[in-house]
Amino acid sequence: MQKRRISDIIVTALIWLAAAATAGILVIIVGFIFSNGWSLISPEFLTRDANDTLRIVHFESEAPATFSIDDEALIIDGAGLTLEQDETYGIRISNVTSNSPARTALDNADEVFPIRRGQVLEGVNADRIDGTTSLSEIATMFEGYTAFTLRVRQLGGGIFPMLVSTLMLIFTTLLIATPISLLAAIYMVEYAKQGRVVNTIRFAIEILSGLPSVVHGLFGMLFFAGMLGLGRSILTAALTMTILLMPIMIRATEEALKTVPMSYREASLGLGANKIQTIRKVVLPSALPGITVGIILAIGRIVGESAALLFTLGTFARLPQSPVSGNLSIFEAGATMTLRAFIEVQEFGNIEMASAIGIVILVIVFTLNMFSKFITRKFGKTA
């Protein structure tokens, strides 16, 4: 009896020790990330490009430019720009009107490079601008002209392109993966008879879920990017992530469908509904909370993935824009926040930037997990 009691005490102590070690490691990791990256977190960190970009752009206005100076701001009518003096950066563009021709400015390669709020103005036509140039001097550089050549600098140090690429990847992946996973799960639960076919499908799902993500990335690079000619792009990465996420989403959807009581189906069929109507009107609404949780977990996996995307999406810290139209495109390359954090450490040794990106990722993953738990608790009787 005494030995059993001592054994129970030892096991209990080991359980508490393991729990404390797990919590302690998590606190250390989170503390390290926040201590190194918190100083960079700001609204500009989320809205700026990753690197400084200097471009010489040109555009034309319909009417000659006129100006007015109000509250230490230079308003240039015709060009649709408002300029302000900044002690740190010099002359910054503080506003661009909605109908300004500067929004469709072209660089020397005839690619669209729109003038945006927050950019630094370093030259107008043949005149250079620095921190000592006054607003009145700049006004004379614009006055009376209809064609402008501007030297502008887009300040870096932010993650806006990676944030946009991540959101585009999430949306494109879910758009492809959700219907495929949903239909596959419906077949396995509602239609397939237990036997060789179902066992083969489940075996394939287990194999896919056990493959390292780098293998999925290599397949995506060779097949989608190479054989199909899609290149490194949002679409290639989304198709690769679809294959990677299908086991997770199919399994989650399958379990959600199984939780719907058989009596629901029998009642629907007894009232004259056919199989498809029963699935669409009764089964899917009842299983929706569980399906939603699976989708949320898949989003978290997309946000945190790096190996598969390294081969299929690229590491370009820029917006995935078409060079012709300047619009966002799923056929262009980019980089997610996780990939950018990897590049910052590997190539530049920039722990602070990588940690700041890690904070944003932690917030996103934490929010998704909380939302998942909220859905599970709210619809606990159904999910």
Buried (B, 14 or more C-beta within 10 A) or exposed (E): EEEEEEEEEEEEEEEEEEEEEEEEEEEEEBEEBBEBBEEBBEEEBEBBBBEEBEBBBBBEBEEEBBBEBEEEBBBBBBBBBBBBBEEEBBBBBBEBBEEBBBBEBBBEEEBBBBBBEBBBBBBBEEEEBEEEBEBEEBBEBBEEBBEBBBBBBBBBBBBBBBBBBBEBBBBBBBEBBBEBBBEBBBBBBBEBEEEEEBEEBBEEBEEBBEEEBEBBBBBBBEBBBEEEEBBBBBBBBBBBBBBBBBBBBBBBBBBBBEEBEEEBBEEBBEEEBEEEEBBEEBBBEBBBBBBBBBBBBBBBBBBEBBBBBBBBBBBBBBBBBEEEEBEBBBEBBBBBBBBBBBBBBEEEEBBEBBBBBBBBBBEBBEEBEEBBEEBBEEBEEBB
